[in-house]
C-alpha cells in the first residue's frame, strides 16, 4: 500500500477515535423535526407521570414557546433569556443545555438527552426542615431547578428548540448545540412542585393556583389522561351528547316500528 494512503487512513482513524470536532459549520438554526418534538413532549410527560403526583398536569406543545426558544437558541449565548415574560401575563420558565458536536454528529446528540440530563438533577432535590423545596448535595455547580421545572404541577405548556453554535462558543475546539425549552408557567423553587397521591385525584385542587402568578387564572384540568390532569371536559361532553342523541334516535326508530306493527 502506498505510504501516503496509510498516513491518510491513520489520520482519519485518529480523528474518529479522539472525538475531534466535526467539520466547520456556521452558526445556524437547526429546527427540530416533528418526530423530535413529539419525543421531547412525550419524554416530559413520561417523567411527570412517574412522580406519583395527584395533581400533575399533562403538558402540551406550544408553537409560540417553541418560536421564543428558537429565537433565544439562535443567539448562541450561554445565558438565559432576558425577556421571558414577553407576550405573557404569567411567568415563563426556561431550561438550557449545551453539548459539543463531534465528528459524524450532524444534528448533535438526541434532543431528549437534554431532558434526561435535566431530570437527572432529581438526585439533588429534597426538602429542608421547614418543608421547603431545596437542592442538596450540590457539587460542581449542579442544581435541581431544571428537575423542578419539568415536574412543576401547574406547568401546562412547553416548547423547545435547538441551534448549532460556532466553534469554541459551547466547547473549546468544538462546535456545539444549544438546546432550549421554555415553559408556561414557570416553577417556583421554594415550593413543593406537586402533591403526592393517587394520579388525577386532585385535578380540581386549589393547588392549581400558581403562587408566582396570583393575578392569573389558569383553566382547571379536571379530566384524566393516562395519569395526568388534562382538559378533557369538552370531549366528554361531546361524547355524552353523541350517546344521548344516538339513544334518542334509536327510541324514535323503535316507536315507529311498534306503530307499524299495531297498524
C-alpha positions in Angstrom: 0.0 0.0 0.0 1.2 3.5 -0.8 2.8 5.3 2.2 0.7 8.4 1.7 -2.5 6.3 1.7 -1.5 4.7 5.0 -0.9 8.2 6.5 -4.3 9.4 5.4 -6.1 6.3 6.8 -4.2 6.6 10.1 -5.2 10.3 10.4 -8.9 9.5 9.7 -9.0 6.8 12.3 -7.3 9.1 14.8 -10.0 11.7 14.3 -12.8 9.2 14.7 -11.4 7.8 17.9 -10.2 11.0 19.5 -13.5 12.9 19.4 -12.2 15.6 17.1 -14.6 18.4 16.2 -17.0 18.0 13.3 -16.2 19.8 10.0 -16.8 23.5 10.3 -20.5 24.6 10.3 -21.6 28.2 10.5 -24.0 29.2 13.4 -27.5 28.3 12.3 -30.9 27.4 13.4 -31.5 23.6 13.5 -35.2 23.2 13.6 -36.4 20.1 15.4 -38.2 17.6 13.3 -41.8 16.7 14.2 -40.5 13.4 15.4 -38.1 15.1 17.7 -40.8 17.5 19.0 -43.1 14.6 19.7 -40.3 12.7 21.5 -39.5 15.8 23.6 -43.1 16.2 24.7 -43.5 12.5 25.4 -40.3 12.5 27.5 -41.5 15.4 29.6 -44.9 13.8 30.3 -43.2 10.4 31.0 -41.2 12.0 33.7 -44.1 13.9 35.1 -46.2 10.8 35.2 -43.7 8.7 37.1 -43.5 11.2 40.1 -46.7 9.8 41.7 -48.5 13.1 41.8 -52.2 13.6 42.4 -52.4 16.9 40.5 -49.8 16.7 37.8 -51.0 18.4 34.6 -50.4 17.0 31.1 -48.0 19.2 29.1 -49.0 20.2 25.6 -46.7 21.6 22.9 -46.8 25.4 22.3 -45.6 26.7 18.9 -45.4 30.2 20.5 -43.0 28.9 23.2 -41.1 26.9 20.5 -40.6 30.1 18.4 -39.4 32.0 21.5 -37.0 29.2 22.4 -35.7 29.1 18.8 -35.1 32.8 18.9 -33.0 32.5 22.0 -31.1 29.4 20.9 -30.1 31.2 17.7 -28.2 33.8 19.7 -25.8 31.1 21.0 -25.3 32.9 24.3 -24.7 30.7 27.4 -27.2 32.7 29.4 -31.0 32.7 30.0 -33.4 34.9 28.1 -33.8 38.4 29.3 -37.4 38.7 28.1 -39.0 35.6 29.4 -42.2 37.5 30.3 -42.6 38.9 26.8 -46.1 38.4 25.4 -47.3 36.7 28.5 -49.2 37.8 31.6 -47.9 34.9 33.7 -44.4 33.7 34.4 -42.4 31.7 32.0 -39.6 29.2 32.8 -36.6 28.1 30.7 -34.1 25.3 30.7 -30.8 25.4 28.7 -28.3 22.6 27.7 -25.0 22.8 25.8 -23.2 20.0 24.1 -20.3 19.6 21.7 -20.7 18.2 18.2 -18.2 15.5 17.4 -17.3 14.1 14.0 -20.2 12.3 12.4 -22.9 14.0 14.6 -24.5 16.4 12.1 -27.5 17.0 14.4 -25.7 16.6 17.7 -26.9 14.3 20.5 -30.6 13.3 20.5 -32.6 16.2 21.9 -34.2 14.0 24.6 -30.8 13.5 26.2 -31.0 17.2 27.3 -34.3 16.4 29.0 -32.8 13.3 30.6 -30.0 15.4 31.9 -32.3 18.0 33.4 -34.5 15.3 35.1 -31.3 13.7 36.4 -31.0 16.6 38.8 -33.6 14.9 40.9 -30.7 13.3 42.9 -30.1 16.8 44.4 -33.7 17.6 45.2 -35.2 17.4 48.7 -36.9 19.3 51.4 -35.4 21.2 54.3 -36.5 21.0 57.9 -39.2 23.7 57.3 -40.6 21.7 54.4 -39.4 24.0 51.7 -38.1 22.5 48.5 -34.3 22.7 48.2 -31.3 21.3 46.5 -29.0 19.0 48.5 -25.6 17.5 47.8 -24.9 20.1 45.1 -21.4 19.8 43.6 -19.7 21.3 40.6 -22.3 24.0 40.2 -25.1 21.5 39.7 -28.6 22.3 41.0 -32.1 20.9 40.8 -34.0 23.8 39.2 -34.3 22.1 35.8 -35.8 19.0 37.5 -38.3 21.1 39.4 -39.4 22.8 36.3 -40.0 19.5 34.5 -42.2 18.2 37.3 -43.9 21.5 38.3 -47.6 20.5 38.5 -49.0 23.8 37.3 -47.0 24.0 34.1 -49.2 23.1 31.1 -47.2 24.2 28.0 -43.7 23.6 26.7 -41.9 24.5 23.5 -38.3 23.5 22.6 -35.7 24.4 20.0 -32.0 23.8 19.1 -29.3 25.8 17.3 -25.8 24.9 16.1 -23.2 27.3 17.5 -19.7 28.2 16.2 -16.6 26.5 17.4 -15.4 27.4 20.9 -18.7 29.0 21.9 -20.1 25.9 23.5 -16.9 23.8 24.0 -13.3 24.6 23.3 -12.2 23.2 20.0 -15.7 22.1 19.0 -18.9 23.4 17.5 -21.9 22.7 19.7 -25.6 22.6 20.1 -27.6 24.9 22.3 -30.9 23.3 23.4 -33.7 25.5 24.9 -37.0 24.6 26.4 -39.4 27.2 27.6 -42.4 26.5 29.9 -45.6 28.2 30.8 -46.0 29.0 33.7 -42.6 28.8 35.5 -41.9 26.7 38.5 -41.3 28.2 41.9 -38.4 26.5 43.5 -39.1 27.2 47.2 -42.4 25.4 47.0 -43.1 21.6 46.6 -43.5 21.1 42.9 -46.6 18.9 43.2 -48.9 17.0 45.6 -48.1 13.3 46.2 -51.0 10.9 45.9 -53.1 8.8 43.5 -53.0 10.1 39.9 -55.7 12.6 38.9 -57.4 12.6 42.3 -56.8 16.3 42.9 -57.0 17.7 39.3 -59.5 20.3 40.5 -57.4 21.3 43.5 -56.8 24.8 44.7 -53.1 23.9 44.2 -53.6 24.7 40.6 -53.3 28.4 41.5 -49.6 29.1 40.8 -48.1 31.1 43.7 -46.0 33.1 41.3 -49.0 34.3 39.3 -51.5 35.4 41.9 -53.5 37.5 39.4 -53.7 35.0 36.6 -56.4 32.4 36.4 -55.5 29.1 34.9 -58.1 26.7 33.4 -58.6 23.6 35.5 -57.7 20.3 34.0 -60.4 18.1 35.5 -60.0 15.2 33.0 -57.5 12.4 33.4 -55.3 11.4 30.5 -53.1 8.4 31.3 -52.4 9.5 34.8 -52.1 13.3 34.1 -54.7 16.0 34.6 -55.9 17.2 31.2 -58.6 19.3 29.6 -61.0 16.5 28.7 -64.3 18.1 29.6 -65.3 19.2 26.1 -64.5 15.7 24.7 -66.5 14.1 27.5 -69.5 16.4 26.8 -69.4 15.7 23.1 -69.2 12.0 23.8 -72.1 12.1 26.2 -74.2 14.3 23.7 -73.5 11.8 20.9 -74.6 9.0 23.2 -77.8 10.7 24.2 -78.6 11.7 20.6 -77.9 8.1 19.5 -80.2 6.7 22.2 -83.0 9.2 21.3 -82.7 8.3 17.6 -82.9 4.6 18.5 -86.1 5.2 20.6 -87.7 7.1 17.7 -87.0 4.2 15.3 -88.3 1.7 17.9 -91.6 3.6 18.3 -92.0 3.9 14.5 -91.6 0.1 14.2 -94.1 -0.5 17.0 -96.7 1.7 15.3 -96.3 -0.1 12.1 -97.0 -3.5 13.8 -100.1 -2.1 15.5 -101.5 -0.8 12.3 
